[in-house]
């Protein structure tokens, strides 16, 4: 049959772009050349992969079946290449994903430690929301991702690293309205500022405070932790801040105060996630230990100051 990996990549790209011109631009070949490669692939497989329309292409039912096989084969080829580089002692690429509420506070120490372990390692960091990181893991674009657990995906493997507790953040005036022995379960009322929808931290905060998105005292307008803490420091309400970010954000946002909850402190579990199909070799255990040490160091410092 002799279907090549390059042809598979062309087909996967075409299916994603749904347009020959856009797909040709992505894979850096001419549109006629791409069309020829897809037609050759169809001839060898004995079936039509796409329906060609004026400005669009539609993957046929036969094409959908072939598309799944192509994605699996390309992912396996990528993993084989990475493993071969590692075992051969050559320079290897390591793509790590991190959610935005973790990346700024862990990256400096983690990157420095990774470089000290292997100066030839090509490290690529991708900061994105959880659903995007999961898609990146599944596609093979990411080797591992740091996120709040659980991932709730059967094809992904979670490795717990450390616990990150939540603190109540606000101005002195706002925090003084709450009792000193405030429990997280008592946060059902009051103006609560949160990150925009799609951030797992928002879901966790709503769950901790026993609220829904329809609550009249919920504001989910901030796109980053920095924006959120500055809005709170300006007196627009209170929010929940993880220990990982607490000291850095308090230093950057003038007027921001932090308080611990009484009793059992609400927390998120931070972990390293990989594909179940990817072998958990030395690279994974080394990466997990580096991130675990860096995370525990940051939260321990927070616990000693607040």
C-alpha positions as CSV (number, residue, x, y, z in Angstrom):
1,X,0.0,0.0,0.0
2,X,2.9,2.3,0.8
3,X,1.0,5.2,2.5
4,X,3.7,7.5,3.9
5,X,3.8,9.4,7.2
6,X,4.0,12.6,5.3
7,X,0.8,11.8,3.4
8,X,-0.9,11.0,6.7
9,X,0.2,14.3,8.1
10,X,-1.2,16.1,5.0
11,X,-4.5,14.4,5.4
12,X,-4.8,15.1,9.2
13,X,-4.0,18.8,8.5
14,X,-6.5,19.0,5.6
15,X,-9.2,17.5,7.9
16,X,-8.5,20.1,10.5
17,X,-8.3,23.1,8.2
18,X,-11.2,21.9,5.9
19,X,-9.6,23.9,3.0
20,X,-6.9,22.9,0.6
21,X,-5.3,26.3,0.5
22,X,-5.1,26.7,4.3
23,X,-3.9,23.2,4.7
24,X,-1.2,23.7,2.1
25,X,0.0,26.8,3.9
26,X,0.2,24.9,7.2
27,X,2.3,22.1,5.8
28,X,4.3,24.5,3.6
29,X,3.7,23.0,0.2
30,X,1.7,24.2,-2.8
31,X,-2.0,23.6,-3.1
32,X,-1.7,21.5,-6.2
33,X,1.0,19.4,-4.6
34,X,-1.2,18.8,-1.6
35,X,-4.2,17.8,-3.8
36,X,-2.0,15.3,-5.7
37,X,-0.8,13.7,-2.4
38,X,-4.4,13.3,-1.1
39,X,-5.5,11.9,-4.4
40,X,-2.6,9.4,-4.4
41,X,-3.5,8.4,-0.9
42,X,-7.1,7.8,-1.9
43,X,-6.1,5.7,-4.9
44,X,-3.9,3.5,-2.7
45,X,-6.5,3.1,0.0
46,X,-9.3,2.5,-2.6
47,X,-11.7,5.0,-1.2
48,X,-12.6,8.7,-1.1
49,X,-11.2,10.5,1.9
50,X,-12.8,13.9,1.4
51,X,-15.6,15.6,-0.6
52,X,-14.2,18.5,-2.5
53,X,-16.4,21.6,-2.5
54,X,-15.8,25.1,-3.8
55,X,-14.4,26.6,-0.5
56,X,-14.6,23.7,1.8
57,X,-13.8,20.0,2.1
58,X,-15.8,17.4,4.1
59,X,-14.2,14.3,5.4
60,X,-16.2,11.2,4.3
61,X,-17.3,8.4,6.6
62,X,-14.5,6.3,5.1
63,X,-12.1,9.3,5.6
64,X,-13.2,9.6,9.3
65,X,-12.2,5.9,9.9
66,X,-8.8,6.5,8.1
67,X,-8.3,9.8,10.0
68,X,-8.4,8.0,13.4
69,X,-5.8,5.5,12.2
70,X,-3.6,8.3,10.9
71,X,-3.7,10.2,14.1
72,X,-2.8,7.1,16.1
73,X,0.1,6.2,13.8
74,X,1.5,9.8,13.8
75,X,1.4,9.9,17.6
76,X,3.1,6.6,17.9
77,X,5.8,7.7,15.4
78,X,6.4,10.9,17.4
79,X,6.8,9.0,20.6
80,X,9.1,6.5,19.0
81,X,11.3,9.4,17.7
82,X,11.4,11.0,21.2
83,X,12.3,7.8,22.9
84,X,15.0,7.0,20.4
85,X,16.6,10.4,20.9
86,X,16.6,9.9,24.7
87,X,18.1,6.4,24.5
88,X,20.7,7.5,21.9
89,X,21.8,10.3,24.2
90,X,21.0,13.0,21.5
91,X,19.4,16.3,22.2
92,X,15.7,15.7,22.9
93,X,12.7,17.9,22.9
94,X,10.5,18.0,26.0
95,X,7.1,19.8,25.7
96,X,5.5,20.6,29.0
97,X,2.1,22.2,29.5
98,X,1.0,24.2,32.5
99,X,-2.2,25.9,33.5
100,X,-1.9,29.7,33.9
101,X,-2.5,29.6,37.7
102,X,0.6,27.4,38.1
103,X,3.1,28.4,35.3
104,X,4.3,31.8,36.6
105,X,5.0,30.6,40.1
106,X,6.8,27.3,39.3
107,X,8.5,27.9,36.0
108,X,11.6,29.8,37.2
109,X,12.8,27.1,39.6
110,X,11.7,24.2,37.4
111,X,13.4,25.5,34.2
112,X,16.7,26.2,36.1
113,X,16.7,22.7,37.6
114,X,15.9,21.0,34.2
115,X,18.7,22.9,32.6
116,X,21.1,21.8,35.3
117,X,20.1,18.2,34.7
118,X,20.6,18.2,30.9
119,X,22.0,21.3,29.1
120,X,21.2,19.7,25.7
121,X,17.5,19.3,26.5
122,X,15.2,21.4,24.2
123,X,12.4,22.5,26.6
124,X,9.2,23.9,25.3
125,X,6.6,25.4,27.7
126,X,3.0,25.8,26.7
127,X,0.7,27.7,29.0
128,X,-3.0,27.1,28.5
129,X,-6.3,26.1,30.1
130,X,-6.8,22.5,31.2
131,X,-9.0,21.4,28.2
132,X,-6.3,22.7,25.8
133,X,-3.5,20.9,27.6
134,X,-5.5,17.6,27.5
135,X,-6.0,18.0,23.8
136,X,-2.3,18.7,23.4
137,X,-1.4,15.5,25.4
138,X,-3.8,13.4,23.3
139,X,-2.4,14.8,20.0
140,X,1.2,14.2,21.0
141,X,2.0,17.9,21.0
142,X,2.7,17.7,24.7
143,X,4.8,15.1,26.6
144,X,3.4,16.0,30.0
145,X,1.3,18.7,31.6
146,X,1.1,20.2,35.1
147,X,-2.5,20.8,36.2
148,X,-5.0,20.4,39.0
149,X,-6.1,16.7,39.5
150,X,-7.9,14.7,38.7
151,X,-7.7,14.9,34.9
152,X,-10.8,12.5,34.7
153,X,-9.5,11.0,31.4
154,X,-9.1,7.2,30.9
155,X,-6.3,7.7,28.4
156,X,-4.2,9.9,30.7
157,X,-2.2,9.0,33.8
158,X,-2.1,11.3,36.8
159,X,0.9,11.6,39.2
160,X,0.1,13.5,42.4
161,X,2.9,16.0,43.3
162,X,1.8,18.4,46.1
163,X,-1.2,20.0,47.8
164,X,-1.9,23.7,47.2
165,X,-4.3,25.2,49.8
166,X,-6.5,28.2,49.2
167,X,-6.4,31.5,51.1
168,X,-9.0,34.3,51.3
169,X,-7.8,37.5,49.6
170,X,-9.1,41.0,49.9
171,X,-8.4,44.4,51.3
172,X,-8.3,44.9,55.1
173,X,-11.7,46.4,55.0
174,X,-13.3,43.6,53.1
175,X,-11.6,40.9,55.2
176,X,-12.7,42.6,58.4
177,X,-16.3,41.9,57.5
178,X,-15.7,38.1,58.0
179,X,-15.3,36.4,61.3
180,X,-11.7,35.5,62.3
181,X,-12.6,31.8,62.5
182,X,-14.1,31.8,59.0
183,X,-14.7,28.4,57.4
184,X,-14.8,28.0,53.7
185,X,-18.4,26.7,53.9
186,X,-19.4,30.2,55.2
187,X,-18.4,31.8,51.9
188,X,-21.9,31.5,50.3
189,X,-22.5,35.2,50.4
190,X,-20.5,38.4,49.5
191,X,-19.0,39.7,46.3
192,X,-16.7,37.0,45.0
193,X,-14.3,37.7,42.1
194,X,-13.1,34.8,40.0
195,X,-11.2,34.1,36.8
196,X,-13.1,33.9,33.5
197,X,-14.9,30.7,32.7
198,X,-12.7,27.8,31.5
199,X,-10.2,28.1,34.3
200,X,-10.3,25.1,36.6
201,X,-9.5,27.4,39.5
202,X,-13.0,29.1,39.0
203,X,-14.7,25.7,39.2
204,X,-12.8,24.8,42.4
205,X,-13.6,28.2,44.0
206,X,-17.3,27.9,43.2
207,X,-17.4,24.4,44.6
208,X,-15.6,25.5,47.8
209,X,-17.9,28.4,48.4
210,X,-21.1,26.5,47.5
211,X,-22.1,28.8,44.7
212,X,-23.1,28.5,41.0
213,X,-22.3,30.7,38.1
214,X,-25.8,32.2,38.3
215,X,-25.1,33.6,41.8
216,X,-25.8,37.4,41.8
217,X,-22.6,38.1,43.7
218,X,-20.2,36.4,41.3
219,X,-17.9,38.2,38.9
220,X,-15.9,36.1,36.5
221,X,-14.2,38.8,34.4
222,X,-10.5,38.4,35.1
223,X,-8.3,36.6,32.6
224,X,-5.3,36.2,34.8
225,X,-4.4,35.8,38.5
226,X,-2.5,39.1,38.3
227,X,-5.6,41.0,37.1
228,X,-7.8,39.2,39.6
229,X,-5.6,40.1,42.6
230,X,-5.3,43.7,41.5
231,X,-9.1,44.1,41.2
232,X,-9.5,42.6,44.7
233,X,-6.7,44.9,46.0
234,X,-8.6,47.9,44.6
235,X,-11.6,46.9,46.7
236,X,-13.9,45.2,44.2
237,X,-14.6,42.2,46.5
238,X,-12.7,39.1,47.7
239,X,-11.3,36.0,46.0
240,X,-9.5,32.7,46.7
241,X,-5.8,32.6,46.0
242,X,-3.7,29.4,46.0
243,X,-0.6,29.2,48.2
244,X,1.5,28.8,45.1
245,X,0.6,32.3,44.0
246,X,-0.1,34.0,47.3
247,X,3.2,35.6,48.3
248,X,4.0,36.7,44.7
249,X,0.6,38.3,44.2
250,X,0.6,40.0,47.7
251,X,4.0,41.6,46.9
252,X,2.7,42.8,43.5
253,X,-0.7,44.0,44.5
254,X,-0.5,46.9,47.0
255,X,-3.2,46.6,49.7
256,X,-3.9,42.9,49.2
257,X,-4.2,40.9,52.4
258,X,-4.5,37.2,52.8
259,X,-6.2,35.1,55.5
260,X,-6.3,31.3,56.1
261,X,-9.6,29.5,56.5
262,X,-10.4,27.9,59.9
263,X,-10.7,24.2,60.3
264,X,-10.0,22.0,57.2
265,X,-8.4,24.2,54.6
266,X,-9.7,23.8,51.1
267,X,-7.0,22.8,48.6
268,X,-6.3,21.7,45.1
269,X,-4.1,18.7,44.2
270,X,-1.4,19.5,41.7
271,X,-0.1,16.7,39.5
272,X,1.9,15.8,36.4
273,X,-0.2,14.2,33.7
274,X,1.0,12.0,30.7
275,X,-0.6,9.7,28.2
276,X,-1.2,6.2,29.5
277,X,0.4,4.9,26.3
278,X,3.6,6.8,27.0
279,X,6.2,4.8,29.0
280,X,6.9,6.4,32.5
281,X,10.6,6.3,32.0
282,X,13.4,8.2,33.8
283,X,12.4,11.5,32.1
284,X,9.0,11.4,33.7
285,X,10.1,10.5,37.2
286,X,12.9,13.1,37.0
287,X,10.5,15.8,35.8
288,X,7.9,14.9,38.5
289,X,10.5,15.1,41.3
290,X,11.8,18.5,40.1
291,X,8.3,20.0,39.9
292,X,7.3,18.4,43.3
293,X,10.3,19.9,45.0
294,X,9.7,23.3,43.5
295,X,6.1,23.3,44.4
296,X,6.6,22.1,47.9
297,X,9.3,24.8,48.4
298,X,6.9,27.6,47.3
299,X,3.9,26.4,49.4
300,X,6.1,25.8,52.5
301,X,7.4,29.4,52.3
302,X,3.8,30.6,52.1
303,X,2.8,28.5,55.1
304,X,5.7,30.0,57.1
305,X,4.6,33.6,56.3
306,X,0.8,33.4,56.4
